[in-house]
Amino acid sequence: MFRMSSAFLAAAAVFAPIAVSVPQSESGLVLRAVRFYRPDQNRTRVKGLVQIPFSMIQAGGTAGQLNYTVSVRVVDSTGLTLYQQSWSNRARSQGASAEAYTVEIVDFVVAPGRYRLEVGVRDSASGRQTNGGIEVLALSEKDRASDLLVAPEMRLATANDTVPRPGEFRTGNNLVTAVAQVHLTPLRAKVYYLLEAYANSSETGTMSVAIRDSAGKTSIETPEVPVTVAAGGSVLKGQLDLTGLAQGSYTMVARLNLGGQIIERAAAISMAGLQETLARDSARSQADRATEAGFFGAMSAPELDRARAPLLYIAEPRELSAWSDELSLEGKRRFLTDFWTKRDPTPGTAKNERMEQFYAAIDYANRTYKEGGRNAVSGWRSDRGRIYAKNGAPNDVLRRQQEGRAPPYEVWSYASGKGHYYIFADRSGFGAYNLVHSNDIKEPGFPGWEGVLGGPAVADAGRFLGVDLFAASRRF
């Protein structure tokens, strides 16, 4: 199992401004693929970030709602499709400036080789289709480091972070605000960065970060700081305050000297002008006034029904009894508004973080854990989707393909709370993973689950969890 330690680097700088131009994307889509190597599996995990400008989507329906469909496909060097999925989403256009955008996230794992991530975005109102693509070369052991991940915000996950907030994704214990390219402003001039470094045995070295303009001239470079990369790998992360940087496009370069080998990883960033920033902040402040009533007020009757359905995972006993098909449209909106108002962790503020986190988890489960076949199951209704919606992203996951008599299976481990774990098996062979065993007493087990997986697989899962599953199963 791949485990990593962390080291934190931080720096701040103020320097003379240097003017550069801002390149424009022809299609409007901004794509980036951030690669992380998993040496124990010789696989590359790819985080695909799809930045969609609101200018590509025509407002329609109630409250200026933007509706669109995203389709993604991963093909190998021969053109064979390895992964394909599509989903619908929506955003709110009220108060959005011309530069506003939303970000969709694609997560996949590939073996050594060359691939292409192809993305299509279809505007539901006009039917206009915009396509884009990006080449992806899988990493290998000789690469020694992941791509450089940069973000306008990054934070450590806490016990309350059961799911990422809307617009975030999780990597390890870090929650990252998703963007394909970081656009800084004079009022928000801080950029966060993260780099995974890989080593077979513990190594020491140094790391520095530089900002280069479009001509390649270095505007700032931090001093080299000592770093230690543990056996298996470490996460090196930090932040830069770029207050004083002129409007323009730049490249952020992380330079790692590890065992005498120099490794450089780069990512694009940009800085906006002051007047542009002030205008954009004014528009954003209006859009952020969305409340529970505003959120559900933009929904149709079928959408309200869909918003209510997964509440069974978190509702108190009999709390949903007041809901019925006979409720009026306004009655359903009022029911959902009251349900979430009672759960608002920060009353008096514009946002209800718990509501946003819950529906973000449902959206993720629908995209990731949908089960096809003759009896298709929505992602949130599947066993994996249910556990994700209730508990958020697991801290660690073991995935195994079919081997011998053991079917494909996954083991999810949670470090927070009561330290629950969940074991899922695809007994159908078609991607329908059922929960067969857990130490969560609220989740029913599957009698004879050890026989489904077989002794070697049970032992493998036990080693991953650090638990004697043969003994544990006799207690449940």
LINPEUR-V130312 format. One record per residue. BURIAL is + if it has 24 or more other C-alpha atoms within 12 Angstrom, else -. D_FIRST is the distance of its C-alpha to the first C-alpha in Angstrom with 2 decimals. Layout:
burial: {BURIAL,BURIAL}
d_first: {D_FIRST,D_FIRST}
This chain:
burial: {-,+,+,+,+,+,+,+,+,+,+,+,+,-,-,-,-,+,-,+,-,-,-,-,-,-,-,+,+,+,+,+,+,+,+,+,+,+,+,-,-,-,-,+,+,+,+,+,+,+,+,+,+,+,+,+,+,+,+,-,-,-,-,+,+,+,+,+,+,+,+,+,+,+,+,-,-,-,-,-,-,-,+,-,+,+,+,-,+,+,+,+,+,+,+,+,+,-,+,+,+,+,+,+,+,+,+,+,+,+,-,-,-,-,+,+,+,+,+,+,+,+,+,+,-,-,-,-,-,+,+,+,+,+,+,+,+,+,+,+,+,-,+,+,+,+,+,+,+,+,+,+,+,+,+,-,+,-,-,-,+,+,+,+,+,+,+,+,+,+,+,+,+,+,+,+,+,+,+,+,+,+,+,+,+,+,+,+,+,+,+,+,+,+,+,+,+,+,+,-,-,-,+,+,+,+,+,+,+,+,+,+,+,-,-,-,-,-,+,+,+,+,-,-,+,-,+,+,+,+,-,+,+,+,+,+,+,+,+,+,+,+,+,+,+,+,+,+,+,+,+,+,+,+,+,+,+,+,-,-,-,-,+,+,+,+,+,+,+,+,+,+,+,-,-,-,+,-,-,+,+,-,-,-,-,-,+,-,-,+,+,+,+,+,+,+,+,+,+,-,-,-,-,+,+,-,+,+,-,+,+,-,+,+,-,-,-,-,-,-,-,-,+,-,-,-,-,-,-,-,-,+,+,+,+,+,+,-,+,+,+,-,-,-,-,-,-,-,-,-,+,+,+,+,+,+,+,+,+,+,+,+,+,+,+,+,+,+,+,+,+,-,-,-,-,-,+,+,+,+,+,+,+,+,+,+,+,+,+,+,+,+,+,+,+,+,+,+,+,+,-,-,-,-,-,+,+,+,+,+,+,+,+,+,-,-,-,-,-,+,+,+,+,+,+,+,+,-,-,-,+,+,+,+,+,+,+,+,+,+,-,-,-,-,+,-,-,-,+,+,-,+,+,+,-,-,+,+,-,+,+,+,-,+,+,-,-,-,+,+,-,-,-,-,-,-}
d_first: {0.00,3.77,6.35,10.00,13.33,16.57,20.03,23.08,26.02,29.25,32.63,35.89,38.68,42.13,43.84,46.65,46.16,45.88,46.79,44.94,45.12,42.69,41.70,41.97,39.80,42.01,40.36,39.59,35.90,33.49,30.15,27.11,23.71,21.06,18.21,14.67,12.67,9.06,9.16,6.38,8.59,11.72,12.52,14.37,14.37,18.05,19.78,23.37,26.04,29.47,32.27,35.36,38.66,40.82,43.70,42.33,42.70,46.08,46.59,47.84,48.26,48.58,47.91,47.17,43.91,41.97,40.51,38.42,36.11,33.06,31.99,29.04,28.27,25.76,27.32,26.36,28.75,30.87,31.42,29.39,28.19,24.47,24.40,27.45,28.17,30.98,31.77,34.68,34.76,37.47,38.34,41.40,43.80,46.10,46.46,43.99,45.08,45.27,42.05,40.04,37.00,34.09,30.51,28.51,24.74,23.05,19.27,18.06,15.59,17.19,16.89,18.75,22.34,24.86,25.22,27.55,27.10,30.48,31.62,34.86,36.37,39.43,41.83,42.88,46.33,47.48,45.30,44.57,41.45,39.64,37.09,34.75,31.96,29.59,28.13,24.39,23.15,19.48,17.86,16.85,15.63,19.25,19.43,17.73,17.80,17.57,20.86,22.76,22.59,25.92,27.27,30.42,28.50,25.10,24.38,21.90,21.20,23.14,23.36,25.94,23.84,22.88,23.05,23.59,27.29,29.14,28.45,25.07,21.47,18.32,15.62,13.40,16.19,18.82,21.38,23.09,26.53,26.33,28.80,29.04,31.30,32.04,35.76,36.87,40.27,42.56,41.88,38.08,37.39,33.96,30.95,27.31,24.69,20.96,19.29,15.74,16.11,13.85,14.42,13.40,15.18,16.80,19.63,22.48,24.60,26.48,26.36,29.26,30.03,33.18,35.16,37.19,39.97,40.72,42.68,39.78,41.44,39.27,40.44,38.19,35.63,33.91,34.01,31.12,28.97,26.73,22.95,20.18,16.87,14.31,12.25,9.36,11.64,13.94,15.84,19.55,21.90,25.54,28.80,32.20,35.53,37.57,40.81,43.66,41.99,44.51,44.17,42.46,39.33,36.99,33.80,31.25,29.70,26.89,27.41,24.75,25.98,23.12,24.24,27.45,25.88,26.97,24.70,26.44,25.26,27.90,28.63,32.02,33.68,37.27,39.79,42.42,46.02,47.44,49.86,47.30,44.96,47.68,48.56,44.98,44.37,47.53,46.38,42.91,44.47,46.43,43.47,41.48,44.20,42.73,42.89,41.94,45.39,45.01,41.63,42.99,46.44,45.22,43.97,45.95,46.39,43.67,41.22,42.14,41.50,38.04,37.39,38.57,36.71,33.19,34.81,34.78,31.21,32.42,36.20,38.04,39.96,42.92,42.20,42.15,45.37,47.51,45.95,47.84,48.74,52.20,51.04,52.46,50.40,51.15,50.46,46.93,46.35,47.76,45.62,42.35,43.58,44.45,41.18,39.12,41.72,41.26,37.52,37.90,36.14,38.43,41.90,44.33,41.92,41.86,38.35,36.81,33.16,32.10,33.89,32.32,28.76,29.44,30.92,28.26,25.72,28.08,28.47,24.73,24.41,27.42,26.04,22.53,22.98,26.46,27.04,29.70,31.89,35.23,34.35,32.50,30.74,30.38,26.89,27.70,29.15,26.11,23.90,20.96,23.61,25.19,22.14,21.38,25.09,25.30,22.19,21.05,17.67,14.76,12.74,9.38,9.24,7.87,10.33,11.77,15.08,17.93,17.77,20.72,22.15,19.11,19.63,17.11,15.28,13.24,12.05,12.91,12.56,15.27,15.59,19.24,22.25,21.93,18.17,18.47,15.97,16.95,16.30,17.95,19.13,21.12,23.86,26.20,24.21,25.47,22.84,24.29,21.42,22.91,21.68,21.86,20.65,20.13,21.10,23.14,26.69,27.95,25.98,27.41,25.38,26.02,27.99,26.60,23.16,21.76,24.14,22.99,19.39,20.39,19.36,16.42,14.77,15.72,14.23,10.86,11.05,12.36,9.67,7.25,10.37,11.70,14.81,17.21,17.70,20.61,22.42,21.54,22.91,26.15,26.66,26.54}
